Amino acid sequence: MKATQTLHDLGQSLWLDNITRDLLNIGTLERYIDELSVTGLTSNPTIFDHAIKNSAAYDNAIREDLAKGRTGEVLLFDSSARRSRPGR
């Protein structure tokens, strides 16, 4: 049995402190949940700032939201929360 499954079985929660669009889109998060018993996610503004500035993964969502007239916090939350496929 994997150590992460043992921790899960003992009531411990394994959380990731790094959410990226690629983590969601290419199945990595699903694999972490299935294979490593990850049960939670968290992030912070610095992580999103880095992801948006240093990746093209959010560009299309930001362009779409700008075209709809969204700005500021609404644009940030809509663009960063949008997922390309349904999931858990």
Disulfide bonds with the S-S distance in Angstrom:
none
